[in-house]
Amino acid sequence: MDKTRVLIVDDDLQVSQLVAIMLEKTRLYTTALETRPHLALRTACNFKPQLALLDVDMPGLDGGDVAAQFRAHPALRDVPIIFFTSLVSPRDANQTMITRGGERFLPKPVDAAVLIRSIESVLGEAATESS
C-alpha cells in the first residue's frame, strides 16, 4: 500500500518535526517539511503532496498566501489543505477540526488522534469529490 504524502509547512522546525513524527509513526503517511514559506511552492512541486498542512502565522508569506499559490498552480490546485494555528486553542476548538469559510483549521498544539482523523476526513471528502 502506498503511503499518503503530506507536506508540512511551518516556520517552527520543532512543530514540523513533531507533526511529521506523529504521522509517520502510523506508517500510513510520508512527510516533507518546509520551514521557509517562500519555498513551499517549489517543495510541493517536487514532493507532489496529497495533502498540505499549513501554519497560518508565518513570516513573509502566511498560510493563506501559500494556499493561494497552490490554488493558482495547475499541479497543486486540488491538493486538500488543512491550516493549523496557535490562534485557536485546543480547548476552544473542543479538540476537533474547525471549518471557517470553507477552510479547515486545527489548533496548535495538535493532538495526534485529532490530526489523523482530520486528515482522513479531508482525504475522504477529496476522494468523493473526484469520483
OpenMM code with the backbone's topology and positions (N, CA, C; nanometers):
from openmm import Vec3, app, unit

residues = "MET ASP LYS THR ARG VAL LEU ILE VAL ASP ASP ASP LEU GLN VAL SER GLN LEU VAL ALA ILE MET LEU GLU LYS THR ARG LEU TYR THR THR ALA LEU GLU THR ARG PRO HIS LEU ALA LEU ARG THR ALA CYS ASN PHE LYS PRO GLN LEU ALA LEU LEU ASP VAL ASP MET PRO GLY LEU ASP GLY GLY ASP VAL ALA ALA GLN PHE ARG ALA HIS PRO ALA LEU ARG ASP VAL PRO ILE ILE PHE PHE THR SER LEU VAL SER PRO ARG ASP ALA ASN GLN THR MET ILE THR ARG GLY GLY GLU ARG PHE LEU PRO LYS PRO VAL ASP ALA ALA VAL LEU ILE ARG SER ILE GLU SER VAL LEU GLY GLU ALA ALA THR GLU SER SER".split()
positions = [
    Vec3(0.0842, -0.1173, 0.0000),
    Vec3(0.0000, 0.0000, 0.0000),
    Vec3(0.0891, 0.1243, 0.0000),
    Vec3(0.0593, 0.2185, -0.0889),
    Vec3(0.1359, 0.3426, -0.0942),
    Vec3(0.0979, 0.4320, 0.0236),
    Vec3(0.1981, 0.5001, 0.0750),
    Vec3(0.1738, 0.5941, 0.1837),
    Vec3(0.1242, 0.7265, 0.1263),
    Vec3(0.0383, 0.7938, 0.2024),
    Vec3(-0.0121, 0.9246, 0.1646),
    Vec3(0.0970, 1.0275, 0.1902),
    Vec3(0.1228, 1.1128, 0.0906),
    Vec3(0.2256, 1.2157, 0.1018),
    Vec3(0.1648, 1.3435, 0.1603),
    Vec3(0.2217, 1.3872, 0.2734),
    Vec3(0.1735, 1.5071, 0.3421),
    Vec3(0.2875, 1.6079, 0.3514),
    Vec3(0.2632, 1.7275, 0.3001),
    Vec3(0.3593, 1.8369, 0.3113),
    Vec3(0.3226, 1.9210, 0.4327),
    Vec3(0.4216, 1.9454, 0.5177),
    Vec3(0.4027, 2.0271, 0.6376),
    Vec3(0.4815, 2.1562, 0.6181),
    Vec3(0.4102, 2.2683, 0.6201),
    Vec3(0.4753, 2.3989, 0.6041),
    Vec3(0.4530, 2.4780, 0.7326),
    Vec3(0.5603, 2.4958, 0.8087),
    Vec3(0.5558, 2.5698, 0.9343),
    Vec3(0.6947, 2.6261, 0.9597),
    Vec3(0.7027, 2.7519, 0.9962),
    Vec3(0.8328, 2.8131, 1.0204),
    Vec3(0.8985, 2.7619, 1.1479),
    Vec3(0.8254, 2.6910, 1.2307),
    Vec3(0.8799, 2.6334, 1.3537),
    Vec3(0.9216, 2.4883, 1.3263),
    Vec3(1.0517, 2.4652, 1.3153),
    Vec3(1.1026, 2.3323, 1.2811),
    Vec3(1.0595, 2.2271, 1.3823),
    Vec3(1.0591, 2.2609, 1.5103),
    Vec3(1.0203, 2.1624, 1.6121),
    Vec3(0.8754, 2.1179, 1.5946),
    Vec3(0.7878, 2.2122, 1.5659),
    Vec3(0.6471, 2.1773, 1.5430),
    Vec3(0.6367, 2.0874, 1.4202),
    Vec3(0.7050, 2.1241, 1.3128),
    Vec3(0.7018, 2.0446, 1.1895),
    Vec3(0.7502, 1.9027, 1.2146),
    Vec3(0.8595, 1.8904, 1.2853),
    Vec3(0.9156, 1.7580, 1.3135),
    Vec3(0.8222, 1.6758, 1.4003),
    Vec3(0.7601, 1.7379, 1.4995),
    Vec3(0.6665, 1.6663, 1.5863),
    Vec3(0.5467, 1.6150, 1.5066),
    Vec3(0.4919, 1.6987, 1.4208),
    Vec3(0.3781, 1.6578, 1.3376),
    Vec3(0.4205, 1.5444, 1.2438),
    Vec3(0.5388, 1.5564, 1.1852),
    Vec3(0.5888, 1.4514, 1.0960),
    Vec3(0.6033, 1.3189, 1.1705),
    Vec3(0.6561, 1.3235, 1.2900),
    Vec3(0.6722, 1.2010, 1.3699),
    Vec3(0.5365, 1.1390, 1.3994),
    Vec3(0.4380, 1.2230, 1.4363),
    Vec3(0.3034, 1.1721, 1.4649),
    Vec3(0.2470, 1.0980, 1.3439),
    Vec3(0.2645, 1.1567, 1.2264),
    Vec3(0.2086, 1.0968, 1.1054),
    Vec3(0.2859, 0.9724, 1.0624),
    Vec3(0.4164, 0.9821, 1.0602),
    Vec3(0.4966, 0.8696, 1.0115),
    Vec3(0.4907, 0.7495, 1.1049),
    Vec3(0.4645, 0.7746, 1.2319),
    Vec3(0.4516, 0.6658, 1.3299),
    Vec3(0.3369, 0.5708, 1.2932),
    Vec3(0.2360, 0.6211, 1.2240),
    Vec3(0.1220, 0.5387, 1.1834),
    Vec3(0.1573, 0.4445, 1.0682),
    Vec3(0.2665, 0.4760, 0.9981),
    Vec3(0.3109, 0.4034, 0.8787),
    Vec3(0.2145, 0.4170, 0.7607),
    Vec3(0.1250, 0.5150, 0.7700),
    Vec3(0.0304, 0.5423, 0.6616),
    Vec3(0.0713, 0.6637, 0.5801),
    Vec3(0.1638, 0.7440, 0.6355),
    Vec3(0.1995, 0.8716, 0.5750),
    Vec3(0.3505, 0.8848, 0.5589),
    Vec3(0.3886, 0.9551, 0.4544),
    Vec3(0.5257, 1.0000, 0.4391),
    Vec3(0.5178, 1.1522, 0.4317),
    Vec3(0.6158, 1.2186, 0.4913),
    Vec3(0.6064, 1.3628, 0.5025),
    Vec3(0.7275, 1.4334, 0.4417),
    Vec3(0.7050, 1.5579, 0.4061),
    Vec3(0.8121, 1.6504, 0.3695),
    Vec3(0.7876, 1.7761, 0.4510),
    Vec3(0.8964, 1.8370, 0.4964),
    Vec3(0.8872, 1.9569, 0.5787),
    Vec3(0.9425, 2.0759, 0.5022),
    Vec3(0.8761, 2.1895, 0.5189),
    Vec3(0.9299, 2.3144, 0.4648),
    Vec3(0.9101, 2.4218, 0.5712),
    Vec3(1.0200, 2.4792, 0.6189),
    Vec3(1.0129, 2.5829, 0.7222),
    Vec3(1.0222, 2.7232, 0.6643),
    Vec3(1.0449, 2.7319, 0.5345),
    Vec3(1.0556, 2.8617, 0.4674),
    Vec3(0.9367, 2.8761, 0.3730),
    Vec3(0.8358, 2.9516, 0.4152),
    Vec3(0.7130, 2.9576, 0.3350),
    Vec3(0.7342, 3.0027, 0.1913),
    Vec3(0.8356, 3.0847, 0.1663),
    Vec3(0.8593, 3.1304, 0.0289),
    Vec3(0.9096, 3.0173, -0.0613),
    Vec3(0.9482, 2.9038, -0.0021),
    Vec3(0.9917, 2.7881, -0.0811),
    Vec3(0.8870, 2.6761, -0.0843),
    Vec3(0.7729, 2.6992, -0.0220),
    Vec3(0.6700, 2.5947, -0.0124),
    Vec3(0.6203, 2.5482, -0.1486),
    Vec3(0.6020, 2.6414, -0.2414),
    Vec3(0.5533, 2.6040, -0.3743),
    Vec3(0.6526, 2.5117, -0.4436),
    Vec3(0.7794, 2.5458, -0.4396),
    Vec3(0.8821, 2.4624, -0.5025),
    Vec3(0.8880, 2.3246, -0.4369),
    Vec3(0.8850, 2.3228, -0.3042),
    Vec3(0.8881, 2.1952, -0.2321),
    Vec3(0.7669, 2.1109, -0.2691),
    Vec3(0.6510, 2.1731, -0.2773),
    Vec3(0.5284, 2.0999, -0.3123),
    Vec3(0.5368, 2.0439, -0.4539),
    Vec3(0.5889, 2.1218, -0.5465),
    Vec3(0.6019, 2.0731, -0.6846),
    Vec3(0.6947, 1.9519, -0.6917),
    Vec3(0.7986, 1.9507, -0.6121),
    Vec3(0.8919, 1.8382, -0.6111),
    Vec3(0.8358, 1.7166, -0.5373),
    Vec3(0.7660, 1.7400, -0.4255),
    Vec3(0.7168, 1.6313, -0.3397),
    Vec3(0.5833, 1.5741, -0.3875),
    Vec3(0.5030, 1.6559, -0.4528),
    Vec3(0.3700, 1.6171, -0.5015),
    Vec3(0.2804, 1.5640, -0.3876),
    Vec3(0.2503, 1.6511, -0.2908),
    Vec3(0.1715, 1.6057, -0.1752),
    Vec3(0.0279, 1.5717, -0.2131),
    Vec3(-0.0295, 1.4830, -0.1335),
    Vec3(-0.1707, 1.4518, -0.1473),
    Vec3(-0.2540, 1.5336, -0.0495),
    Vec3(-0.1834, 1.5994, 0.0447),
    Vec3(-0.2467, 1.6885, 0.1413),
    Vec3(-0.1381, 1.7808, 0.1946),
    Vec3(-0.1755, 1.9049, 0.2255),
    Vec3(-0.0802, 2.0001, 0.2836),
    Vec3(-0.1331, 2.0495, 0.4176),
    Vec3(-0.0431, 2.0553, 0.5151),
    Vec3(-0.0707, 2.1161, 0.6442),
    Vec3(0.0049, 2.2479, 0.6473),
    Vec3(-0.0662, 2.3593, 0.6604),
    Vec3(-0.0043, 2.4906, 0.6537),
    Vec3(-0.0262, 2.5672, 0.7834),
    Vec3(0.0833, 2.6158, 0.8412),
    Vec3(0.0725, 2.7058, 0.9549),
    Vec3(0.0098, 2.8352, 0.9053),
    Vec3(-0.0730, 2.8963, 0.9869),
    Vec3(-0.1384, 3.0206, 0.9476),
    Vec3(-0.0426, 3.1382, 0.9599),
    Vec3(0.0252, 3.1491, 1.0731),
    Vec3(0.1048, 3.2669, 1.1054),
    Vec3(0.2535, 3.2399, 1.0839),
    Vec3(0.3051, 3.2833, 0.9678),
    Vec3(0.4468, 3.2671, 0.9355),
    Vec3(0.4993, 3.3997, 0.8824),
    Vec3(0.6285, 3.4240, 0.8965),
    Vec3(0.6851, 3.5492, 0.8457),
    Vec3(0.6910, 3.5498, 0.6928),
    Vec3(0.6756, 3.6671, 0.6357),
    Vec3(0.6799, 3.6777, 0.4896),
    Vec3(0.5470, 3.6352, 0.4322),
    Vec3(0.5392, 3.5121, 0.3864),
    Vec3(0.4144, 3.4547, 0.3360),
    Vec3(0.3456, 3.3811, 0.4495),
    Vec3(0.2171, 3.4066, 0.4701),
    Vec3(0.1453, 3.3288, 0.5706),
    Vec3(0.0784, 3.2089, 0.5038),
    Vec3(0.0108, 3.1285, 0.5824),
    Vec3(-0.0525, 3.0092, 0.5276),
    Vec3(-0.1526, 3.0385, 0.4174),
    Vec3(-0.2255, 3.1483, 0.4306),
    Vec3(-0.3206, 3.1868, 0.3263),
    Vec3(-0.2509, 3.2214, 0.1954),
    Vec3(-0.1357, 3.2868, 0.2049),
    Vec3(-0.0577, 3.3193, 0.0851),
    Vec3(-0.0080, 3.1923, 0.0165),
    Vec3(0.0411, 3.0982, 0.0968),
    Vec3(0.0909, 2.9719, 0.0415),
    Vec3(-0.0251, 2.8952, -0.0230),
    Vec3(-0.1404, 2.8937, 0.0439),
    Vec3(-0.2580, 2.8258, -0.0123),
    Vec3(-0.2974, 2.8888, -0.1454),
    Vec3(-0.2915, 3.0212, -0.1545),
    Vec3(-0.3257, 3.0897, -0.2795),
    Vec3(-0.2288, 3.0495, -0.3914),
    Vec3(-0.1010, 3.0336, -0.3585),
    Vec3(-0.0038, 2.9875, -0.4581),
    Vec3(-0.0394, 2.8472, -0.5063),
    Vec3(-0.0766, 2.7607, -0.4133),
    Vec3(-0.1153, 2.6248, -0.4508),
    Vec3(-0.2373, 2.6274, -0.5422),
    Vec3(-0.3375, 2.7067, -0.5077),
    Vec3(-0.4621, 2.7122, -0.5850),
    Vec3(-0.4389, 2.7683, -0.7253),
    Vec3(-0.3353, 2.8493, -0.7418),
    Vec3(-0.3046, 2.9077, -0.8725),
    Vec3(-0.2166, 2.8172, -0.9579),
    Vec3(-0.1640, 2.7100, -0.9000),
    Vec3(-0.0722, 2.6215, -0.9724),
    Vec3(-0.1493, 2.4986, -1.0227),
    Vec3(-0.1439, 2.4703, -1.1526),
    Vec3(-0.2230, 2.3589, -1.2083),
    Vec3(-0.1987, 2.2234, -1.1407),
    Vec3(-0.0777, 2.1948, -1.1004),
    Vec3(-0.0476, 2.0643, -1.0405),
    Vec3(-0.0858, 2.0564, -0.8930),
    Vec3(-0.1132, 2.1701, -0.8309),
    Vec3(-0.1394, 2.1711, -0.6865),
    Vec3(-0.2784, 2.2215, -0.6493),
    Vec3(-0.3528, 2.2710, -0.7467),
    Vec3(-0.4796, 2.3374, -0.7136),
    Vec3(-0.5798, 2.2474, -0.6431),
    Vec3(-0.5716, 2.1164, -0.6637),
    Vec3(-0.6681, 2.0259, -0.5999),
    Vec3(-0.6152, 1.9583, -0.4746),
    Vec3(-0.4958, 1.9969, -0.4300),
    Vec3(-0.4392, 1.9377, -0.3085),
    Vec3(-0.5188, 1.9900, -0.1880),
    Vec3(-0.5792, 1.9011, -0.1098),
    Vec3(-0.6516, 1.9462, 0.0096),
    Vec3(-0.5547, 2.0119, 0.1082),
    Vec3(-0.6044, 2.1148, 0.1761),
    Vec3(-0.5233, 2.1901, 0.2713),
    Vec3(-0.5930, 2.1928, 0.4063),
    Vec3(-0.5137, 2.1702, 0.5108),
    Vec3(-0.5587, 2.1918, 0.6476),
    Vec3(-0.4632, 2.2950, 0.7072),
    Vec3(-0.5189, 2.4021, 0.7609),
    Vec3(-0.4386, 2.5016, 0.8299),
    Vec3(-0.4268, 2.4608, 0.9763),
    Vec3(-0.3126, 2.4894, 1.0372),
    Vec3(-0.3053, 2.4736, 1.1810),
    Vec3(-0.2471, 2.5999, 1.2412),
    Vec3(-0.2997, 2.6335, 1.3595),
    Vec3(-0.2704, 2.7649, 1.4151),
    Vec3(-0.2745, 2.7650, 1.5670),
    Vec3(-0.1927, 2.8499, 1.6242),
    Vec3(-0.1970, 2.8702, 1.7691),
    Vec3(-0.2945, 2.9831, 1.8039),
    Vec3(-0.3581, 3.0412, 1.7020),
    Vec3(-0.4554, 3.1477, 1.7250),
    Vec3(-0.5861, 3.0924, 1.7826),
    Vec3(-0.6048, 2.9608, 1.7740),
    Vec3(-0.7201, 2.8928, 1.8331),
    Vec3(-0.6653, 2.7851, 1.9243),
    Vec3(-0.7100, 2.7822, 2.0486),
    Vec3(-0.6596, 2.6813, 2.1421),
    Vec3(-0.7350, 2.5503, 2.1241),
    Vec3(-0.6714, 2.4380, 2.1626),
    Vec3(-0.7424, 2.3097, 2.1547),
    Vec3(-0.8719, 2.3099, 2.2352),
    Vec3(-0.8716, 2.3781, 2.3489),
    Vec3(-0.9930, 2.3840, 2.4309),
    Vec3(-1.1028, 2.4602, 2.3571),
    Vec3(-1.0659, 2.5725, 2.2939),
    Vec3(-1.1649, 2.6496, 2.2182),
    Vec3(-1.2213, 2.5697, 2.1018),
    Vec3(-1.1392, 2.4855, 2.0442),
    Vec3(-1.1819, 2.4055, 1.9298),
    Vec3(-1.2459, 2.2738, 1.9717),
    Vec3(-1.2523, 2.2490, 2.1017),
    Vec3(-1.3088, 2.1239, 2.1532),
    Vec3(-1.2406, 2.0014, 2.0928),
    Vec3(-1.1085, 2.0118, 2.0710),
    Vec3(-1.0291, 1.9012, 2.0184),
    Vec3(-1.0800, 1.8517, 1.8837),
    Vec3(-1.1354, 1.9391, 1.8025),
    Vec3(-1.1819, 1.8995, 1.6701),
    Vec3(-1.1319, 1.9969, 1.5650),
    Vec3(-1.1500, 1.9602, 1.4424),
    Vec3(-1.1160, 2.0476, 1.3317),
    Vec3(-1.2289, 2.1496, 1.3148),
    Vec3(-1.1919, 2.2738, 1.2937),
    Vec3(-1.2884, 2.3821, 1.2732),
    Vec3(-1.2925, 2.4137, 1.1247),
    Vec3(-1.4106, 2.4388, 1.0724),
    Vec3(-1.4222, 2.4823, 0.9331),
    Vec3(-1.4777, 2.6239, 0.9326),
    Vec3(-1.4045, 2.7143, 0.8698),
    Vec3(-1.4468, 2.8541, 0.8576),
    Vec3(-1.4248, 2.8980, 0.7138),
    Vec3(-1.5273, 2.9501, 0.6517),
    Vec3(-1.5145, 2.9990, 0.5152),
    Vec3(-1.4677, 2.8921, 0.4180),
    Vec3(-1.5063, 2.7685, 0.4433),
    Vec3(-1.4677, 2.6585, 0.3557),
    Vec3(-1.3278, 2.6045, 0.3816),
    Vec3(-1.2537, 2.6684, 0.4725),
    Vec3(-1.1190, 2.6216, 0.5053),
    Vec3(-1.1220, 2.5464, 0.6373),
    Vec3(-1.0318, 2.4524, 0.6500),
    Vec3(-1.0253, 2.3706, 0.7710),
    Vec3(-0.9076, 2.4150, 0.8557),
    Vec3(-0.9299, 2.4231, 0.9870),
    Vec3(-0.8278, 2.4681, 1.0808),
    Vec3(-0.8172, 2.3702, 1.1967),
    Vec3(-0.6937, 2.3435, 1.2376),
    Vec3(-0.6667, 2.2664, 1.3580),
    Vec3(-0.5910, 2.3551, 1.4554),
    Vec3(-0.6215, 2.3426, 1.5844),
    Vec3(-0.5488, 2.4225, 1.6833),
    Vec3(-0.4115, 2.3623, 1.7112),
    Vec3(-0.3185, 2.4492, 1.7510),
    Vec3(-0.1875, 2.4052, 1.7996),
    Vec3(-0.1898, 2.4173, 1.9510),
    Vec3(-0.1277, 2.3282, 2.0227),
    Vec3(-0.0611, 2.2096, 1.9701),
    Vec3(-0.1627, 2.1088, 1.9184),
    Vec3(-0.1219, 2.0366, 1.8168),
    Vec3(-0.2093, 1.9406, 1.7509),
    Vec3(-0.2065, 1.8079, 1.8252),
    Vec3(-0.3249, 1.7571, 1.8543),
    Vec3(-0.3389, 1.6248, 1.9137),
    Vec3(-0.3279, 1.5211, 1.8013),
    Vec3(-0.2471, 1.4180, 1.8213),
    Vec3(-0.2216, 1.3190, 1.7159),
    Vec3(-0.3501, 1.2546, 1.6642),
    Vec3(-0.4376, 1.2134, 1.7539),
    Vec3(-0.5611, 1.1463, 1.7112),
    Vec3(-0.6507, 1.2411, 1.6316),
    Vec3(-0.6607, 1.3660, 1.6757),
    Vec3(-0.7423, 1.4652, 1.6044),
    Vec3(-0.6820, 1.4935, 1.4675),
    Vec3(-0.5501, 1.5052, 1.4616),
    Vec3(-0.4813, 1.5298, 1.3349),
    Vec3(-0.5094, 1.4187, 1.2350),
    Vec3(-0.4937, 1.2960, 1.2771),
    Vec3(-0.5124, 1.1818, 1.1868),
    Vec3(-0.6585, 1.1705, 1.1431),
    Vec3(-0.7520, 1.1888, 1.2360),
    Vec3(-0.8952, 1.1860, 1.1992),
    Vec3(-0.9276, 1.2963, 1.0982),
    Vec3(-0.8697, 1.4138, 1.1208),
    Vec3(-0.8944, 1.5264, 1.0314),
    Vec3(-0.8396, 1.5001, 0.8917),
    Vec3(-0.7190, 1.4468, 0.8851),
    Vec3(-0.6594, 1.4142, 0.7556),
    Vec3(-0.7430, 1.3096, 0.6834),
    Vec3(-0.7833, 1.2053, 0.7544),
    Vec3(-0.8652, 1.1006, 0.6926),
    Vec3(-0.9975, 1.1582, 0.6422),
    Vec3(-1.0569, 1.2476, 0.7186),
    Vec3(-1.1847, 1.3092, 0.6795),
    Vec3(-1.1670, 1.3930, 0.5530),
    Vec3(-1.0630, 1.4760, 0.5508),
    Vec3(-1.0388, 1.5630, 0.4351),
    Vec3(-1.0046, 1.4806, 0.3119),
    Vec3(-0.9228, 1.3788, 0.3266),
    Vec3(-0.8882, 1.2937, 0.2120),
    Vec3(-1.0102, 1.2164, 0.1636),
    Vec3(-1.0960, 1.1738, 0.2546),
    Vec3(-1.2179, 1.1051, 0.2154),
    Vec3(-1.3106, 1.1963, 0.1364),
    Vec3(-1.3222, 1.3225, 0.1805),
    Vec3(-1.4030, 1.4200, 0.1070),
    Vec3(-1.3448, 1.4443, -0.0319),
    Vec3(-1.2118, 1.4561, -0.0390),
    Vec3(-1.1467, 1.4813, -0.1691),
    Vec3(-1.1687, 1.3653, -0.2636),
    Vec3(-1.1634, 1.2424, -0.2113),
    Vec3(-1.1843, 1.1246, -0.2957),
    Vec3(-1.3268, 1.1203, -0.3479),
    Vec3(-1.4223, 1.1572, -0.2627),
    Vec3(-1.5625, 1.1590, -0.3031),
    Vec3(-1.5869, 1.2642, -0.4114),
    Vec3(-1.5235, 1.3820, -0.3954),
    Vec3(-1.5419, 1.4904, -0.4923),
    Vec3(-1.4825, 1.4559, -0.6287),
    Vec3(-1.3737, 1.3792, -0.6291),
    Vec3(-1.3083, 1.3474, -0.7571),
    Vec3(-1.3709, 1.2276, -0.8268),
    Vec3(-1.4624, 1.1575, -0.7587),
    Vec3(-1.5279, 1.0398, -0.8194),
    Vec3(-1.6377, 1.0805, -0.9141),
] * unit.nanometer
topology = app.Topology()
chain = topology.addChain("A")
for resn in residues:
    res = topology.addResidue(resn, chain)
    for name in ("N", "CA", "C"):
        topology.addAtom(name, app.Element.getBySymbol(name[0]), res)
